[in-house]
């Protein structure tokens, strides 16, 4: 396990270097001039040249990238072109909102998805199974922006039960929980659908296995067969889906944050791309990539805890 963690950390380092290079080059190839955006429409050519000189934009692209990576390895992600704020500070300020939203969405997805998948497998071809399968198909197909808008219209505008948007109150307060409900449902619906489909298919496969039939033949109670013998083996593929989806949620909250006016990392990234704010784009992309690899490492560790037969030696 220790060797696995060391190996993954080395992979993380190489991955971040590769991603940073691709994003850095993409931002510089894309049309637009950061100096023009910073200087505004009234800036003269001499003003723009001074801005480029101050930011190092006159240097060759490879030189700029090397200078940037030197700062990254020293813990310095640079400063925003828009307001000269530290990129690290901007991310730290906004990341809690994104993390709270991703965790709340995953809780919704796991509770609904795992429960629906298991019950559908146990009651195969029943009305619940058909309804669950239909829900899964709809959940994957419905766009986040449409679902979020419909939820706002119903629960915020019409019924006035929940706030329209924002995430200003702490998540552990009643008001904070109210603010999280609609965006969590919006973001977690697609994940719940995927988890439900995986849980159903793996559970069906497991409950048809020989050892399950043997346990039933020995007189083991149905609940024990399902929750002790079958569920543990069926959860390994489900955990894979949960881990991948959680990593994606941490970097894929952009649309939901826009719909519900949440000041998270996704919204920070969109604003930075629009303003050609290279350091902020680089910093947010590196954060998302690092979190995705770390989440997958945690999933691998959970594998070994659930099933001792799994070895990474």
ABEGO torsion letter per residue (X at the ends): XAAAAAAAAAAAAAAAAAAAAAAAAAAAABBEBAAAAAAEAABBAAAAAAAAAAAGAABBAAAAAAAAAAAAAAGBAEBBAAAGBBAAAAAAAAAAAAAAAAAAAAAAAAAAAAAAAAAAAABBGBAAAAAAAAAAAAAAABBAAAAAAAAAAAAAAAAGABBABEBABBAABAAAAAAAAAAAAAAAAAAAAAAAAAAAAAAAAAAABAAAAAAAAAGBBAAAAAAAAAAAAAAAAAAAAAAAAAAAAAAAAAAAAAAAGBBBAAAAAAAAAAAGBAAAAAAAAAAAAAAAAAAAAAAAAAAAAABAABBAX
